[in-house]
Each structure stands twice: as C-alpha cells, then as structure tokens.
Amino acid sequence: MAALAAELDAAYRQIETLAVALISDPQVAAAHGINLQSLDHVGQRCAVVAAILRADDQRSAALAAPLESIAARLSPR
C-alpha cells in the first residue's frame, strides 16, 4: 500500500507542476479555467487516496476523506 501511495504522490506532484505551468500563462488560464480546476481536482483525489492507503484504519480514513465524492463512492451502501 505504501508503494501505491508513493506512486499517487508522484502523480500528484506531476499534475501540480503541469497545473502551475498552465495557470501561469494568462491566455491558457482564461481559456481553460474550468479544465484547470478539473486538473486540480484530480490532483487532490490522488493526494486523498494516497492518504487513505497510508492510514492505519483505511475504512475510517476513506469515510473521513475531505473530498465528499471519494467518501461517497467508498462508503458501504
């Protein structure tokens, strides 16, 4: 699980670097603001899933995830 979490952390860093580069261009930022927000959301999801994978109690960590969409998908039905 730690190795998977590390991979997600690496993906998050790559997404963050790409997002910063794109948002730094005013024309790109103006033309693609919604897409850049989606890119940020993907990065946040990676970070949250990585934290869940590292947690001692993964079920509790999933249910307490700060992104409601993740908590909702991972909660028992």
C-alpha positions as CSV (number, residue, x, y, z in Angstrom):
1,M,0.0,0.0,0.0
2,A,2.9,2.4,0.8
3,A,4.3,1.9,-2.7
4,L,0.9,2.6,-4.3
5,A,0.6,5.7,-2.1
6,A,4.1,6.9,-3.2
7,E,3.0,6.4,-6.9
8,L,0.0,8.6,-6.3
9,D,2.1,11.2,-4.5
10,A,4.4,11.3,-7.6
11,A,1.4,11.6,-9.9
12,Y,0.1,14.5,-7.7
13,R,3.4,16.3,-8.0
14,Q,3.4,15.9,-11.8
15,I,-0.2,17.2,-12.0
16,E,0.7,20.1,-9.7
17,T,3.7,21.1,-11.8
18,L,1.7,20.9,-15.0
19,A,-1.2,23.0,-13.5
20,V,1.2,25.7,-12.3
21,A,2.8,25.9,-15.7
22,L,-0.5,26.2,-17.4
23,I,-2.1,28.6,-15.0
24,S,1.0,30.9,-15.3
25,D,0.0,31.6,-18.9
26,P,-2.8,34.2,-18.8
27,Q,-4.3,33.1,-22.1
28,V,-4.4,29.5,-21.2
29,A,-5.8,30.3,-17.8
30,A,-8.5,32.4,-19.3
31,A,-9.4,29.9,-22.0
32,H,-9.3,26.8,-19.9
33,G,-10.1,27.8,-16.3
34,I,-12.7,25.0,-15.8
35,N,-10.3,22.4,-17.2
36,L,-7.6,23.6,-14.9
37,Q,-9.9,23.3,-11.9
38,S,-10.6,19.7,-13.0
39,L,-6.8,19.1,-13.2
40,D,-6.5,20.4,-9.6
41,H,-9.4,18.2,-8.5
42,V,-7.6,15.1,-10.0
43,G,-4.5,16.0,-8.0
44,Q,-6.5,16.4,-4.8
45,R,-8.1,13.0,-5.4
46,C,-4.6,11.4,-5.8
47,A,-3.5,13.0,-2.5
48,V,-6.6,11.8,-0.7
49,V,-6.3,8.3,-2.0
50,A,-2.6,8.2,-1.1
51,A,-3.5,9.3,2.5
52,I,-6.2,6.5,2.7
53,L,-3.7,3.9,1.5
54,R,-1.2,5.0,4.2
55,A,-3.8,5.1,7.0
56,D,-3.8,2.5,9.8
57,D,-7.6,2.4,9.5
58,Q,-8.3,2.7,5.8
59,R,-12.0,2.4,6.2
60,S,-12.2,5.3,8.6
61,A,-9.8,7.3,6.5
62,A,-12.0,6.7,3.5
63,L,-15.2,7.8,5.3
64,A,-13.4,10.9,6.6
65,A,-12.0,11.9,3.2
66,P,-12.1,15.6,2.7
67,L,-13.5,15.2,-0.8
68,E,-17.1,14.2,-0.5
69,S,-17.1,12.4,-3.8
70,I,-14.5,10.0,-2.6
71,A,-16.2,9.4,0.7
72,A,-19.5,8.8,-1.0
73,R,-18.0,6.3,-3.5
74,L,-16.1,4.4,-0.9
75,S,-18.8,4.2,1.8
76,P,-20.8,0.9,2.2
77,R,-24.2,1.0,0.6
